[in-house]
Amino acid sequence: MKARPTSEAVQVLLGDYIDRGSSSRQVIDMLIARRRNHNLMLLKGNHEEFALRFLHNPLLLSQWKSIGGLNTVLSYVKEITQSQGIDTRFSVEGDEVAVGVD
């Protein structure tokens, strides 16, 4: 930016924002916040594409889980329960996630 100033810079981000650990929700929240003050082009990666496919066909859970989808689901469940002051525990068996209250 210093070498070639411009009045309208566009930041291009290359996808795969989710399924990379336990912070998928926080990554998406950060991108949403950044978009408020910056001109962003957010490209969808294969992980986002698979999440959208799962939302239309929940039978794809076991496949999505194999590339990290369960971490994404849990990041949203944990955020919701923590924001409501609910102390929870999570267990995973097969393609099911159980959420219990401590």
Biopython code that builds the backbone (N, CA, C, O; Angstrom):
import numpy as np
from Bio.PDB.StructureBuilder import StructureBuilder

atoms = [
    (1, "MET", "N", (0.828, -1.192, 0.000)),
    (1, "MET", "CA", (0.000, 0.000, 0.000)),
    (1, "MET", "C", (0.872, 1.255, 0.000)),
    (1, "MET", "O", (0.527, 2.259, -0.622)),
    (2, "LYS", "N", (1.994, 1.189, 0.698)),
    (2, "LYS", "CA", (2.874, 2.351, 0.724)),
    (2, "LYS", "C", (3.506, 2.580, -0.649)),
    (2, "LYS", "O", (3.619, 3.721, -1.098)),
    (3, "ALA", "N", (3.912, 1.516, -1.304)),
    (3, "ALA", "CA", (4.589, 1.634, -2.597)),
    (3, "ALA", "C", (3.634, 2.081, -3.707)),
    (3, "ALA", "O", (4.032, 2.811, -4.614)),
    (4, "ARG", "N", (2.388, 1.645, -3.633)),
    (4, "ARG", "CA", (1.391, 1.991, -4.667)),
    (4, "ARG", "C", (0.061, 2.345, -4.012)),
    (4, "ARG", "O", (-0.870, 1.539, -4.013)),
    (5, "PRO", "N", (-0.027, 3.541, -3.456)),
    (5, "PRO", "CA", (-1.267, 3.951, -2.784)),
    (5, "PRO", "C", (-2.457, 3.933, -3.744)),
    (5, "PRO", "O", (-2.318, 4.201, -4.937)),
    (6, "THR", "N", (-3.601, 3.620, -3.207)),
    (6, "THR", "CA", (-4.831, 3.618, -3.991)),
    (6, "THR", "C", (-5.975, 4.089, -3.106)),
    (6, "THR", "O", (-5.922, 3.946, -1.884)),
    (7, "SER", "N", (-6.974, 4.631, -3.703)),
    (7, "SER", "CA", (-8.110, 5.112, -2.916)),
    (7, "SER", "C", (-9.070, 3.976, -2.567)),
    (7, "SER", "O", (-9.853, 4.097, -1.626)),
    (8, "GLU", "N", (-9.015, 2.879, -3.315)),
    (8, "GLU", "CA", (-9.921, 1.757, -3.048)),
    (8, "GLU", "C", (-9.190, 0.421, -3.136)),
    (8, "GLU", "O", (-9.167, -0.217, -4.188)),
    (9, "ALA", "N", (-8.607, 0.014, -2.045)),
    (9, "ALA", "CA", (-7.954, -1.293, -1.998)),
    (9, "ALA", "C", (-9.002, -2.364, -1.701)),
    (9, "ALA", "O", (-9.927, -2.139, -0.920)),
    (10, "VAL", "N", (-8.852, -3.510, -2.320)),
    (10, "VAL", "CA", (-9.719, -4.655, -2.066)),
    (10, "VAL", "C", (-8.860, -5.773, -1.504)),
    (10, "VAL", "O", (-7.868, -6.175, -2.112)),
    (11, "GLN", "N", (-9.247, -6.268, -0.346)),
    (11, "GLN", "CA", (-8.541, -7.397, 0.246)),
    (11, "GLN", "C", (-9.244, -8.670, -0.205)),
    (11, "GLN", "O", (-10.455, -8.804, -0.031)),
    (12, "VAL", "N", (-8.502, -9.595, -0.776)),
    (12, "VAL", "CA", (-9.061, -10.854, -1.255)),
    (12, "VAL", "C", (-8.582, -11.966, -0.334)),
    (12, "VAL", "O", (-7.380, -12.194, -0.197)),
    (13, "LEU", "N", (-9.526, -12.659, 0.296)),
    (13, "LEU", "CA", (-9.207, -13.764, 1.198)),
    (13, "LEU", "C", (-9.647, -15.065, 0.537)),
    (13, "LEU", "O", (-10.698, -15.122, -0.101)),
    (14, "LEU", "N", (-8.838, -16.104, 0.695)),
    (14, "LEU", "CA", (-8.946, -17.286, -0.146)),
    (14, "LEU", "C", (-9.715, -18.482, 0.410)),
    (14, "LEU", "O", (-9.525, -19.593, -0.085)),
    (15, "GLY", "N", (-10.543, -18.313, 1.380)),
    (15, "GLY", "CA", (-11.398, -19.409, 1.813)),
    (15, "GLY", "C", (-10.747, -20.375, 2.780)),
    (15, "GLY", "O", (-9.618, -20.180, 3.231)),
    (16, "ASP", "N", (-11.506, -21.440, 3.090)),
    (16, "ASP", "CA", (-11.145, -22.411, 4.118)),
    (16, "ASP", "C", (-10.973, -21.726, 5.469)),
    (16, "ASP", "O", (-9.966, -21.906, 6.154)),
    (17, "TYR", "N", (-11.978, -20.937, 5.833)),
    (17, "TYR", "CA", (-11.977, -20.207, 7.098)),
    (17, "TYR", "C", (-12.408, -21.108, 8.258)),
    (17, "TYR", "O", (-12.111, -20.819, 9.417)),
    (18, "ILE", "N", (-13.105, -22.194, 7.944)),
    (18, "ILE", "CA", (-13.663, -23.077, 8.969)),
    (18, "ILE", "C", (-12.995, -24.445, 8.903)),
    (18, "ILE", "O", (-12.213, -24.735, 7.999)),
    (19, "ASP", "N", (-13.326, -25.268, 9.881)),
    (19, "ASP", "CA", (-12.880, -26.665, 9.956)),
    (19, "ASP", "C", (-11.388, -26.810, 10.240)),
    (19, "ASP", "O", (-10.813, -27.862, 9.962)),
    (20, "ARG", "N", (-10.762, -25.794, 10.778)),
    (20, "ARG", "CA", (-9.323, -25.839, 11.031)),
    (20, "ARG", "C", (-9.002, -25.827, 12.521)),
    (20, "ARG", "O", (-7.902, -25.438, 12.912)),
    (21, "GLY", "N", (-9.935, -26.241, 13.342)),
    (21, "GLY", "CA", (-9.721, -26.235, 14.785)),
    (21, "GLY", "C", (-10.969, -25.772, 15.503)),
    (21, "GLY", "O", (-12.053, -25.747, 14.921)),
    (22, "SER", "N", (-10.825, -25.410, 16.745)),
    (22, "SER", "CA", (-11.985, -25.109, 17.589)),
    (22, "SER", "C", (-12.455, -23.656, 17.508)),
    (22, "SER", "O", (-13.351, -23.271, 18.259)),
    (23, "SER", "N", (-11.889, -22.847, 16.633)),
    (23, "SER", "CA", (-12.227, -21.418, 16.594)),
    (23, "SER", "C", (-12.934, -20.979, 15.318)),
    (23, "SER", "O", (-12.854, -19.808, 14.946)),
    (24, "SER", "N", (-13.612, -21.878, 14.650)),
    (24, "SER", "CA", (-14.287, -21.513, 13.391)),
    (24, "SER", "C", (-15.268, -20.358, 13.589)),
    (24, "SER", "O", (-15.308, -19.431, 12.779)),
    (25, "ARG", "N", (-16.043, -20.411, 14.643)),
    (25, "ARG", "CA", (-17.018, -19.339, 14.914)),
    (25, "ARG", "C", (-16.305, -18.002, 15.064)),
    (25, "ARG", "O", (-16.746, -16.994, 14.514)),
    (26, "GLN", "N", (-15.208, -17.993, 15.806)),
    (26, "GLN", "CA", (-14.472, -16.752, 16.026)),
    (26, "GLN", "C", (-13.879, -16.221, 14.723)),
    (26, "GLN", "O", (-13.842, -15.010, 14.507)),
    (27, "VAL", "N", (-13.420, -17.112, 13.863)),
    (27, "VAL", "CA", (-12.869, -16.686, 12.568)),
    (27, "VAL", "C", (-13.961, -16.020, 11.736)),
    (27, "VAL", "O", (-13.741, -14.953, 11.164)),
    (28, "ILE", "N", (-15.128, -16.638, 11.666)),
    (28, "ILE", "CA", (-16.240, -16.055, 10.897)),
    (28, "ILE", "C", (-16.654, -14.718, 11.497)),
    (28, "ILE", "O", (-16.892, -13.760, 10.762)),
    (29, "ASP", "N", (-16.744, -14.642, 12.814)),
    (29, "ASP", "CA", (-17.089, -13.374, 13.471)),
    (29, "ASP", "C", (-16.059, -12.291, 13.151)),
    (29, "ASP", "O", (-16.421, -11.138, 12.919)),
    (30, "MET", "N", (-14.769, -12.663, 13.137)),
    (30, "MET", "CA", (-13.713, -11.706, 12.814)),
    (30, "MET", "C", (-13.852, -11.206, 11.373)),
    (30, "MET", "O", (-13.686, -10.015, 11.112)),
    (31, "LEU", "N", (-14.154, -12.106, 10.444)),
    (31, "LEU", "CA", (-14.333, -11.705, 9.047)),
    (31, "LEU", "C", (-15.524, -10.769, 8.883)),
    (31, "LEU", "O", (-15.452, -9.797, 8.131)),
    (32, "ILE", "N", (-16.612, -11.055, 9.580)),
    (32, "ILE", "CA", (-17.788, -10.185, 9.529)),
    (32, "ILE", "C", (-17.443, -8.802, 10.060)),
    (32, "ILE", "O", (-17.818, -7.794, 9.462)),
    (33, "ALA", "N", (-16.730, -8.750, 11.178)),
    (33, "ALA", "CA", (-16.342, -7.459, 11.759)),
    (33, "ALA", "C", (-15.391, -6.706, 10.824)),
    (33, "ALA", "O", (-15.527, -5.496, 10.641)),
    (34, "ARG", "N", (-14.444, -7.409, 10.244)),
    (34, "ARG", "CA", (-13.471, -6.765, 9.345)),
    (34, "ARG", "C", (-14.164, -6.189, 8.120)),
    (34, "ARG", "O", (-13.770, -5.140, 7.609)),
    (35, "ARG", "N", (-15.183, -6.870, 7.659)),
    (35, "ARG", "CA", (-15.897, -6.429, 6.456)),
    (35, "ARG", "C", (-16.613, -5.090, 6.667)),
    (35, "ARG", "O", (-16.885, -4.368, 5.707)),
    (36, "ARG", "N", (-16.914, -4.768, 7.913)),
    (36, "ARG", "CA", (-17.584, -3.501, 8.207)),
    (36, "ARG", "C", (-16.715, -2.294, 7.859)),
    (36, "ARG", "O", (-17.228, -1.236, 7.495)),
    (37, "ASN", "N", (-15.384, -2.460, 7.974)),
    (37, "ASN", "CA", (-14.478, -1.325, 7.779)),
    (37, "ASN", "C", (-13.522, -1.476, 6.613)),
    (37, "ASN", "O", (-12.725, -0.576, 6.347)),
    (38, "HIS", "N", (-13.587, -2.595, 5.916)),
    (38, "HIS", "CA", (-12.662, -2.842, 4.813)),
    (38, "HIS", "C", (-13.427, -3.389, 3.612)),
    (38, "HIS", "O", (-14.477, -4.014, 3.756)),
    (39, "ASN", "N", (-12.890, -3.144, 2.453)),
    (39, "ASN", "CA", (-13.469, -3.679, 1.232)),
    (39, "ASN", "C", (-12.896, -5.086, 1.025)),
    (39, "ASN", "O", (-11.749, -5.241, 0.605)),
    (40, "LEU", "N", (-13.705, -6.107, 1.324)),
    (40, "LEU", "CA", (-13.239, -7.490, 1.277)),
    (40, "LEU", "C", (-13.917, -8.277, 0.168)),
    (40, "LEU", "O", (-15.086, -8.058, -0.147)),
    (41, "MET", "N", (-13.168, -9.189, -0.411)),
    (41, "MET", "CA", (-13.699, -10.199, -1.311)),
    (41, "MET", "C", (-13.401, -11.526, -0.622)),
    (41, "MET", "O", (-12.251, -11.963, -0.570)),
    (42, "LEU", "N", (-14.439, -12.160, -0.096)),
    (42, "LEU", "CA", (-14.271, -13.411, 0.642)),
    (42, "LEU", "C", (-14.608, -14.569, -0.285)),
    (42, "LEU", "O", (-15.773, -14.802, -0.606)),
    (43, "LEU", "N", (-13.591, -15.282, -0.706)),
    (43, "LEU", "CA", (-13.809, -16.424, -1.582)),
    (43, "LEU", "C", (-14.130, -17.659, -0.746)),
    (43, "LEU", "O", (-13.583, -17.857, 0.339)),
    (44, "LYS", "N", (-15.011, -18.466, -1.268)),
    (44, "LYS", "CA", (-15.430, -19.682, -0.582)),
    (44, "LYS", "C", (-14.447, -20.800, -0.913)),
    (44, "LYS", "O", (-14.134, -21.042, -2.078)),
    (45, "GLY", "N", (-13.967, -21.475, 0.126)),
    (45, "GLY", "CA", (-13.098, -22.624, -0.073)),
    (45, "GLY", "C", (-13.900, -23.914, -0.039)),
    (45, "GLY", "O", (-15.118, -23.897, 0.135)),
    (46, "ASN", "N", (-13.211, -25.024, -0.205)),
    (46, "ASN", "CA", (-13.920, -26.302, -0.215)),
    (46, "ASN", "C", (-14.556, -26.630, 1.132)),
    (46, "ASN", "O", (-15.553, -27.351, 1.172)),
    (47, "HIS", "N", (-14.012, -26.124, 2.235)),
    (47, "HIS", "CA", (-14.610, -26.383, 3.545)),
    (47, "HIS", "C", (-15.936, -25.633, 3.705)),
    (47, "HIS", "O", (-16.895, -26.181, 4.249)),
    (48, "GLU", "N", (-15.994, -24.409, 3.242)),
    (48, "GLU", "CA", (-17.263, -23.663, 3.282)),
    (48, "GLU", "C", (-18.278, -24.305, 2.341)),
    (48, "GLU", "O", (-19.461, -24.406, 2.668)),
    (49, "GLU", "N", (-17.818, -24.729, 1.191)),
    (49, "GLU", "CA", (-18.701, -25.407, 0.230)),
    (49, "GLU", "C", (-19.294, -26.675, 0.842)),
    (49, "GLU", "O", (-20.481, -26.959, 0.680)),
    (50, "PHE", "N", (-18.459, -27.427, 1.543)),
    (50, "PHE", "CA", (-18.950, -28.665, 2.150)),
    (50, "PHE", "C", (-19.938, -28.363, 3.271)),
    (50, "PHE", "O", (-20.926, -29.080, 3.430)),
    (51, "ALA", "N", (-19.688, -27.312, 4.051)),
    (51, "ALA", "CA", (-20.624, -26.929, 5.113)),
    (51, "ALA", "C", (-21.985, -26.584, 4.520)),
    (51, "ALA", "O", (-23.014, -26.974, 5.073)),
    (52, "LEU", "N", (-22.007, -25.870, 3.418)),
    (52, "LEU", "CA", (-23.278, -25.530, 2.767)),
    (52, "LEU", "C", (-23.977, -26.783, 2.241)),
    (52, "LEU", "O", (-25.198, -26.904, 2.338)),
    (53, "ARG", "N", (-23.212, -27.698, 1.694)),
    (53, "ARG", "CA", (-23.801, -28.960, 1.229)),
    (53, "ARG", "C", (-24.399, -29.728, 2.393)),
    (53, "ARG", "O", (-25.481, -30.302, 2.264)),
    (54, "PHE", "N", (-23.701, -29.749, 3.545)),
    (54, "PHE", "CA", (-24.212, -30.422, 4.738)),
    (54, "PHE", "C", (-25.525, -29.799, 5.212)),
    (54, "PHE", "O", (-26.443, -30.519, 5.605)),
    (55, "LEU", "N", (-25.621, -28.475, 5.178)),
    (55, "LEU", "CA", (-26.849, -27.812, 5.624)),
    (55, "LEU", "C", (-28.055, -28.212, 4.769)),
    (55, "LEU", "O", (-29.186, -28.229, 5.255)),
    (56, "HIS", "N", (-27.814, -28.527, 3.519)),
    (56, "HIS", "CA", (-28.888, -28.977, 2.639)),
    (56, "HIS", "C", (-29.110, -30.484, 2.717)),
    (56, "HIS", "O", (-30.174, -30.975, 2.339)),
    (57, "ASN", "N", (-28.110, -31.218, 3.206)),
    (57, "ASN", "CA", (-28.207, -32.669, 3.282)),
    (57, "ASN", "C", (-27.452, -33.168, 4.515)),
    (57, "ASN", "O", (-26.273, -33.507, 4.419)),
    (58, "PRO", "N", (-28.122, -33.216, 5.677)),
    (58, "PRO", "CA", (-27.451, -33.627, 6.917)),
    (58, "PRO", "C", (-26.843, -35.030, 6.867)),
    (58, "PRO", "O", (-26.023, -35.370, 7.720)),
    (59, "LEU", "N", (-27.220, -35.835, 5.903)),
    (59, "LEU", "CA", (-26.629, -37.166, 5.782)),
    (59, "LEU", "C", (-25.134, -37.104, 5.436)),
    (59, "LEU", "O", (-24.439, -38.117, 5.502)),
    (60, "LEU", "N", (-24.651, -35.929, 5.072)),
    (60, "LEU", "CA", (-23.235, -35.751, 4.741)),
    (60, "LEU", "C", (-22.363, -35.518, 5.976)),
    (60, "LEU", "O", (-21.163, -35.274, 5.849)),
    (61, "LEU", "N", (-22.962, -35.592, 7.172)),
    (61, "LEU", "CA", (-22.209, -35.277, 8.392)),
    (61, "LEU", "C", (-20.939, -36.107, 8.525)),
    (61, "LEU", "O", (-19.884, -35.558, 8.843)),
    (62, "SER", "N", (-21.012, -37.400, 8.294)),
    (62, "SER", "CA", (-19.813, -38.222, 8.499)),
    (62, "SER", "C", (-18.690, -37.806, 7.548)),
    (62, "SER", "O", (-17.519, -37.845, 7.924)),
    (63, "GLN", "N", (-19.033, -37.410, 6.326)),
    (63, "GLN", "CA", (-18.012, -36.943, 5.384)),
    (63, "GLN", "C", (-17.456, -35.584, 5.814)),
    (63, "GLN", "O", (-16.246, -35.362, 5.776)),
    (64, "TRP", "N", (-18.356, -34.668, 6.227)),
    (64, "TRP", "CA", (-17.904, -33.350, 6.665)),
    (64, "TRP", "C", (-17.046, -33.474, 7.915)),
    (64, "TRP", "O", (-16.053, -32.766, 8.084)),
    (65, "LYS", "N", (-17.454, -34.393, 8.786)),
    (65, "LYS", "CA", (-16.694, -34.621, 10.019)),
    (65, "LYS", "C", (-15.260, -35.044, 9.701)),
    (65, "LYS", "O", (-14.334, -34.680, 10.426)),
    (66, "SER", "N", (-15.073, -35.799, 8.640)),
    (66, "SER", "CA", (-13.739, -36.296, 8.305)),
    (66, "SER", "C", (-12.780, -35.184, 7.871)),
    (66, "SER", "O", (-11.567, -35.390, 7.845)),
    (67, "ILE", "N", (-13.316, -34.002, 7.528)),
    (67, "ILE", "CA", (-12.436, -32.880, 7.155)),
    (67, "ILE", "C", (-12.491, -31.748, 8.181)),
    (67, "ILE", "O", (-12.059, -30.630, 7.903)),
    (68, "GLY", "N", (-13.027, -32.048, 9.375)),
    (68, "GLY", "CA", (-13.004, -31.064, 10.456)),
    (68, "GLY", "C", (-14.321, -30.378, 10.742)),
    (68, "GLY", "O", (-14.361, -29.446, 11.545)),
    (69, "GLY", "N", (-15.391, -30.805, 10.115)),
    (69, "GLY", "CA", (-16.686, -30.144, 10.289)),
    (69, "GLY", "C", (-17.217, -30.164, 11.701)),
    (69, "GLY", "O", (-17.908, -29.235, 12.119)),
    (70, "LEU", "N", (-16.904, -31.215, 12.447)),
    (70, "LEU", "CA", (-17.397, -31.305, 13.815)),
    (70, "LEU", "C", (-16.862, -30.168, 14.672)),
    (70, "LEU", "O", (-17.577, -29.646, 15.528)),
    (71, "ASN", "N", (-15.614, -29.783, 14.450)),
    (71, "ASN", "CA", (-15.050, -28.643, 15.185)),
    (71, "ASN", "C", (-15.831, -27.366, 14.908)),
    (71, "ASN", "O", (-16.024, -26.545, 15.805)),
    (72, "THR", "N", (-16.278, -27.200, 13.678)),
    (72, "THR", "CA", (-17.061, -26.015, 13.330)),
    (72, "THR", "C", (-18.394, -26.025, 14.059)),
    (72, "THR", "O", (-18.790, -25.016, 14.642)),
    (73, "VAL", "N", (-19.084, -27.149, 14.033)),
    (73, "VAL", "CA", (-20.369, -27.271, 14.729)),
    (73, "VAL", "C", (-20.181, -26.975, 16.212)),
    (73, "VAL", "O", (-20.941, -26.205, 16.797)),
    (74, "LEU", "N", (-19.170, -27.586, 16.814)),
    (74, "LEU", "CA", (-18.946, -27.391, 18.247)),
    (74, "LEU", "C", (-18.593, -25.947, 18.581)),
    (74, "LEU", "O", (-18.957, -25.463, 19.653)),
    (75, "SER", "N", (-17.893, -25.248, 17.691)),
    (75, "SER", "CA", (-17.543, -23.854, 17.984)),
    (75, "SER", "C", (-18.798, -22.997, 18.091)),
    (75, "SER", "O", (-18.831, -22.045, 18.870)),
    (76, "TYR", "N", (-19.821, -23.320, 17.324)),
    (76, "TYR", "CA", (-21.081, -22.578, 17.407)),
    (76, "TYR", "C", (-21.892, -22.996, 18.627)),
    (76, "TYR", "O", (-22.468, -22.142, 19.301)),
    (77, "VAL", "N", (-21.949, -24.289, 18.926)),
    (77, "VAL", "CA", (-22.695, -24.763, 20.092)),
    (77, "VAL", "C", (-22.077, -24.205, 21.367)),
    (77, "VAL", "O", (-22.793, -23.740, 22.254)),
    (78, "LYS", "N", (-20.746, -24.251, 21.463)),
    (78, "LYS", "CA", (-20.074, -23.740, 22.653)),
    (78, "LYS", "C", (-20.313, -22.252, 22.830)),
    (78, "LYS", "O", (-20.545, -21.794, 23.949)),
    (79, "GLU", "N", (-20.262, -21.494, 21.752)),
    (79, "GLU", "CA", (-20.481, -20.045, 21.819)),
    (79, "GLU", "C", (-21.891, -19.743, 22.319)),
    (79, "GLU", "O", (-22.077, -18.858, 23.154)),
    (80, "ILE", "N", (-22.867, -20.462, 21.821)),
    (80, "ILE", "CA", (-24.260, -20.225, 22.226)),
    (80, "ILE", "C", (-24.454, -20.561, 23.697)),
    (80, "ILE", "O", (-25.040, -19.773, 24.440)),
    (81, "THR", "N", (-23.969, -21.722, 24.125)),
    (81, "THR", "CA", (-24.174, -22.115, 25.514)),
    (81, "THR", "C", (-23.401, -21.225, 26.477)),
    (81, "THR", "O", (-23.914, -20.874, 27.539)),
    (82, "GLN", "N", (-22.177, -20.858, 26.120)),
    (82, "GLN", "CA", (-21.387, -19.990, 26.997)),
    (82, "GLN", "C", (-21.994, -18.603, 27.095)),
    (82, "GLN", "O", (-21.998, -18.008, 28.173)),
    (83, "SER", "N", (-22.509, -18.075, 25.984)),
    (83, "SER", "CA", (-23.095, -16.735, 26.018)),
    (83, "SER", "C", (-24.351, -16.697, 26.882)),
    (83, "SER", "O", (-24.755, -15.631, 27.347)),
    (84, "GLN", "N", (-24.968, -17.856, 27.096)),
    (84, "GLN", "CA", (-26.165, -17.920, 27.933)),
    (84, "GLN", "C", (-25.844, -18.395, 29.349)),
    (84, "GLN", "O", (-26.744, -18.657, 30.147)),
    (85, "GLY", "N", (-24.549, -18.501, 29.649)),
    (85, "GLY", "CA", (-24.134, -18.883, 30.996)),
    (85, "GLY", "C", (-24.374, -20.344, 31.310)),
    (85, "GLY", "O", (-24.483, -20.705, 32.481)),
    (86, "ILE", "N", (-24.460, -21.186, 30.313)),
    (86, "ILE", "CA", (-24.704, -22.611, 30.526)),
    (86, "ILE", "C", (-23.366, -23.344, 30.455)),
    (86, "ILE", "O", (-22.647, -23.252, 29.460)),
    (87, "ASP", "N", (-23.047, -24.064, 31.511)),
    (87, "ASP", "CA", (-21.811, -24.847, 31.531)),
    (87, "ASP", "C", (-22.123, -26.205, 30.911)),
    (87, "ASP", "O", (-22.972, -26.939, 31.417)),
    (88, "THR", "N", (-21.451, -26.537, 29.835)),
    (88, "THR", "CA", (-21.793, -27.757, 29.104)),
    (88, "THR", "C", (-20.605, -28.690, 28.952)),
    (88, "THR", "O", (-19.450, -28.288, 29.093)),
    (89, "ARG", "N", (-20.915, -29.929, 28.665)),
    (89, "ARG", "CA", (-19.907, -30.913, 28.288)),
    (89, "ARG", "C", (-20.363, -31.514, 26.963)),
    (89, "ARG", "O", (-21.560, -31.596, 26.688)),
    (90, "PHE", "N", (-19.423, -31.923, 26.166)),
    (90, "PHE", "CA", (-19.714, -32.436, 24.833)),
    (90, "PHE", "C", (-19.134, -33.836, 24.699)),
    (90, "PHE", "O", (-18.027, -34.112, 25.163)),
    (91, "SER", "N", (-19.891, -34.705, 24.064)),
    (91, "SER", "CA", (-19.351, -36.015, 23.722)),
    (91, "SER", "C", (-19.763, -36.340, 22.297)),
    (91, "SER", "O", (-20.812, -35.914, 21.814)),
    (92, "VAL", "N", (-18.913, -37.098, 21.647)),
    (92, "VAL", "CA", (-19.144, -37.434, 20.254)),
    (92, "VAL", "C", (-19.128, -38.946, 20.123)),
    (92, "VAL", "O", (-18.198, -39.614, 20.574)),
    (93, "GLU", "N", (-20.167, -39.473, 19.500)),
    (93, "GLU", "CA", (-20.214, -40.908, 19.237)),
    (93, "GLU", "C", (-20.741, -41.107, 17.826)),
    (93, "GLU", "O", (-21.872, -40.731, 17.517)),
    (94, "GLY", "N", (-19.932, -41.689, 16.992)),
    (94, "GLY", "CA", (-20.339, -41.860, 15.597)),
    (94, "GLY", "C", (-20.551, -40.519, 14.944)),
    (94, "GLY", "O", (-19.634, -39.699, 14.896)),
    (95, "ASP", "N", (-21.739, -40.283, 14.443)),
    (95, "ASP", "CA", (-22.072, -39.018, 13.802)),
    (95, "ASP", "C", (-22.967, -38.143, 14.674)),
    (95, "ASP", "O", (-23.611, -37.221, 14.175)),
    (96, "GLU", "N", (-23.007, -38.429, 15.973)),
    (96, "GLU", "CA", (-23.869, -37.663, 16.871)),
    (96, "GLU", "C", (-23.045, -36.905, 17.893)),
    (96, "GLU", "O", (-22.035, -37.398, 18.395)),
    (97, "VAL", "N", (-23.498, -35.695, 18.191)),
    (97, "VAL", "CA", (-22.882, -34.869, 19.224)),
    (97, "VAL", "C", (-23.888, -34.747, 20.348)),
    (97, "VAL", "O", (-25.029, -34.340, 20.127)),
    (98, "ALA", "N", (-23.466, -35.099, 21.560)),
    (98, "ALA", "CA", (-24.331, -34.955, 22.714)),
    (98, "ALA", "C", (-23.852, -33.767, 23.534)),
    (98, "ALA", "O", (-22.657, -33.620, 23.789)),
    (99, "VAL", "N", (-24.789, -32.921, 23.943)),
    (99, "VAL", "CA", (-24.481, -31.761, 24.760)),
    (99, "VAL", "C", (-25.179, -31.953, 26.091)),
    (99, "VAL", "O", (-26.402, -32.079, 26.141)),
    (100, "GLY", "N", (-24.415, -31.977, 27.162)),
    (100, "GLY", "CA", (-24.988, -32.143, 28.494)),
    (100, "GLY", "C", (-24.690, -30.925, 29.344)),
    (100, "GLY", "O", (-23.739, -30.187, 29.086)),
    (101, "VAL", "N", (-25.507, -30.723, 30.352)),
    (101, "VAL", "CA", (-25.319, -29.591, 31.254)),
    (101, "VAL", "C", (-24.621, -30.097, 32.506)),
    (101, "VAL", "O", (-25.027, -31.095, 33.101)),
    (102, "ASP", "N", (-23.565, -29.392, 32.895)),
    (102, "ASP", "CA", (-22.832, -29.761, 34.123)),
    (102, "ASP", "C", (-23.514, -29.175, 35.331)),
    (102, "ASP", "O", (-23.053, -29.370, 36.456)),
]
sb = StructureBuilder()
sb.init_structure("model")
sb.init_model(0)
sb.init_chain("A")
sb.init_seg("    ")
for serial, (resi, resn, name, xyz) in enumerate(atoms, 1):
    if name == "N":
        sb.init_residue(resn, " ", resi, " ")
    sb.init_atom(name, np.array(xyz, "f"), 0.0, 1.0, " ", f" {name:<3s}", serial, name[0])
structure = sb.get_structure()
